[in-house]
């Protein structure tokens, strides 16, 4: 154990040095002293994660600082395993698990230390062993020590296996929690929160090739009034399923509110995204949609689409605002059409 002390002291010295580098950076950029920010800027000052540093630099150019939501995203992505982002709800389980493992680790350490002592004693005794009876006694002594050590190892293996099973269950629960908080109950697509997470995680990496399509069902209020709200809800589900089927591999989709959907396409230029938007618009317009309960054929259903591609150091909110602007323009121009930057 004594050999570990200098290394530990070096780590403390290194940590202090890094914090002395990180804090002036935080002060200079007016970064609030939150735990998230301390963690990020400590890691930034260490240069251990070039990807983190690149994302932070891009965020600084884009935002002028590091907003709280960006700090939390970066902390979760680079400094915390994703599946434990909601671990506060499973706090007691984790505490119990770590306490049990700590106890078992101490137990096996003690048992192995005893066995090491047994080995040292046997080695010393072998030098003075004069006859077969003494050697046989030593062999029995070693066998008993090895048996106890082996038992401790087997117990610890069982504990580790049990811990792995508990962690697998916990991971599954955490993923369910995350999914439920970011899932739209009607369509089972991502909801607005899920969309924001995707958007804010993609923007720092984007190189003018992140495109947003805002797709809105035309005259949904009138459809609700004419056929009833249940029909409107069924229509939203139908369009969601249709859009999901048309989604490219490099895209994600969310339902925001009402009949409005957001389709995010990474590594997609405006011309390609506009072609997809036109294809989506046409596909929706040619659907023959019947309400399953009454078999009533609905009047033609159409969508309007606003398309915008990220410009330079544009913020996520600015990208959304431009998409909304083009969507509104498409609506005002007669609906059942797309609009984008010329």
N, C-alpha and C positions, 0 to 999 in steps of 0.2 A: 504493500500500500504506500510505503514511503516514497517509492519512485514516482507516484502520480502527483505528488504535491507540487513540484516545480512546474509541471505542465499546467496544473490548475491555476497556479499563480500567474503563469504567462497568459492564460486565457483571460483572467481578470484584467491584467495590464492591457491586453489587446482590446478588450471590451471598453475599458475606460478611454483608450485612445480613440476608438471609433466613435464613442458618444461625444468626445470633445470635437470631433470633426462634424458630426451630425447636427449637434445643437446650433452652432452658428449658421449652418445652412437653413435650418428651420426658422431661426430668428430673421435671417435676411429675407426669406420668402414669405414671412408672416404666416407660418404654418402653426396651427393651434397645437399645444402640447398634449394631444390625446394618445392613448395607448397604441391605437392604430398607426398614428403618425410616427411615434417613437420607433415602432417596429420597422416601418418602411424606411425611414431615413437612416436608421442604424444599418439596415441591409444595404441601402444605397451607398453609404459611406464605405462599406466593406468591399464593394465591387465584386461580390461573390456571385451575383446574378445579373449578367449583362442584359438579359431580357427585361428584368425589372427596371434597370437603369434606363433602358431605351424607352420603355413605356412611360416612366416618370418624366423623362425629358420631353417626350411628345405631349404629355398631359400639361406640362408647364407652358410649352409653347402655345397650346390650344386654349388653356384656361387662365394662364397668368399666375396661377397658384395650384394648389392641390385640394379641390373641394372634398368635403367629408365623404360624400358617396363614392368618390374615386378612391380615396384612401382605404375605405372599407373593402371595395372590390379588389384592390391590389393586395391588401393584407390577406383576404380570403384566398386569392388565387396563388400568391407566391409564398406566403408564410404559414398558411393553415390548410391542412388537407380539406378538400371541398366538402367531404361527407360529414365533417364536424362543425360546419358553419352554424348549425342549429343545435349544437351540443348542450346548450344551457338547459334545455328541457330534459336531457338525460344525465344531468349533473350527478345525481345520487348514484346512478348505475355505474358511471365512470369512476366515481370516488371509491365505491365498493370494490370494483374490479381492480383498481390500482392498489388499494390497500391489501387485498388478498394476494396479488402478485408480489407485492413488496414483502409480505410475511413469508410467502413460499420461497422467494429468492433468498431471504435471510436464513431460512431453515436449511436450504440446500447448501448455501455457503458455509454454514456452521458444520454441517455433516461432512462436506468435502474437506474442510479444514481439519476436522477430527481424523479423517482418513489419511490426510497428508501427515499428520502427527504419528498415526499408526505406522505408516510407511517409514518415516524417519526412525522411529523406535526399532522397527523390525530390521532395518538396514544396519543400525548400530549393533543390535543384538546378534546379527548374523556373523559379524566379525569375531565374536567371542564364542560362537556355537561350537562345541567339541564333539557332539555325538548326534545320532539320528533322532533320538527322542526330543532333543532341544529344537532341531530343525522342524520336526513334525509339529511341535507345539507352536513354533513361529508361523508355520504354514496355516494352522488352524486360526491363529490370532489374525492373520492377514485375511483369511477367507471370511471371518466374521465381520471385519472392518469393511471389506469390499461389498459384502451382502448389504450392510446398512447403507453404504454410499449408493449402491445400485437402487435400493428401495427409495432413497431420497430423490434420485434422478427420475425414477419412474413416476413418483408422486408429482414431481415438478412438471414432467412431461404431460401428465393428465391435467394439471392445473393450466398449463399453457394451451392445451387443446380446448379445455373448457372456456378459457379466456377468448380464444379465437372464435369459438362458436358464439359467445356472448357479443363480441365485437361485430361479427357478421350480422347478427340479429339487429344490433344497435345501428349499424350502417344502413340496413334495409329500412328501419324505422325512420332514420334521419332523412333518407332519400324520399320516403313517402311524405314526410312533413314538408320538405322543400317542394316536392311536386304539388302537393295540395295547396300551398300558399301561392303558387305561381300558375295554377291551372284554372281555366275557365270552366265552370260547372256545366254550361249548356253544350259547348262544342268539344270539350276536353283538349282544346288547343291551349297554348300559353295565354295567360291573361295580360293585362296592362303591366303588372309588376314583372312578369316573366319577359315581356317585350323590352322593358327598360333595362333589365339585367343584360339581355343579349346586346342591346344597342350600346350601352355604356362599356361593355367588355370588348366590343368590336372596334369602336371608334379609335382608340389609341393605336391600334395596329394598322388601320386602314390607310391606303395610299391613293386617295381619290378614286377608289373603286368599290366603295360601299354604297349600295343603292337601296332606297326605301320606296316601296309601293304602298300607298294608302288606298285601300279598295273599299268602296262604300256602296251598299245596296241602294239603288234608287227607289225613292217613294215608299220606303218601308212603313212609314206612319200610315199612308193611304192603304197599303196592303193589310196592315193590322185592322184598320177601320172597316175595310171591305169584307175581309174573310175571317176576322177574329185574331186575337193575340196568339192563340195556340198555333195557328197557321204561320204567323210571323216567326214564332220560335222555331217551328219545323223548317221553315225556309232558311233561317240563319244556320241551322245544323246542316242542311243540304249544301248550301254555298260553302260552308267550312270544309265539308268533305271533298267537294269539287276542287277547291283551292289547294287543299292538301295533296290531292292527286296530281296537280299541275306544278307543285313546288319543286324547283331544281335541287340537286344534291347540296349545293353550296348555300342553301337558303333556310330560313326559319320563318314561321308564321304564328301570328297571335291574333286573338279577337280583342279589340279594345273596348268598344261599347256599342250597343245597338247592333246595327248591321255593318259596322266598320271593322276592317281587318288590316293588319300591318304585315307586309312581307319584306323581310330583310334579306338582301342578296349580297354576299361578300364576293370580292374579286369579280365584280360585274360592272361593266361600263354602261353609260346611259343608253347608248344605241341598242345594246343587247337587251337591257331591262325594258326599254320601250317596246321592243318587239314582243317580249313576253307579256307585257301589260296589254298590248293589243290582242294577243292570242287569248288571254284570260277574258277580256271584255267580250270578244266574239263567242267564246265557248259558253259563257253565261247566257248571252242573248239568244242562243239557239236551243237552250234547254226547254224541254216540254215537262213542266213540273206539275204533278198531281198531288193533292193533299191526301195522304194515305187513308185517313179515316173516312172521308166522304168521296174520294176519287175525283173530286172537282179539279178540273184543269185550271191552273192559275193563269192570269193574263201574263204577257211577256215580262220576264224579270230581267233587269239590266243592272250593271254596275258602272260607277264612274271611278276613275283611277288617277291619282296624282303621283307623279314619279319624280324623284330628286336623287342626285348622286352627290356624295360628300365633296365639298370644295375646300381645298387647302387645309387650314387649321380651324375649320368650321366646328362648332360644338354640336353635340347630339341634339340639343334643343333646337338649334338653328336648322338642322337637317329636317327635323319633324315639322317645324314651322313652314319651311319651303314646300314640303310635301303637302301640307294642309292647304297652302296657298294654291298649288296647282290643282288639288282636288276640288276646291271651291270654284276655281276657274272652269273646270270640266263640268261641274254641276250647273253653273250659270250659263254655260255655252250650249245647254240643251240636254245634258245627261247622256248616259250610254256612250261615253267617250273617254279618252285619256288626255292628260295634259302634262307637259314637262318643259324644262328650260330649252329654248331654241338655240 
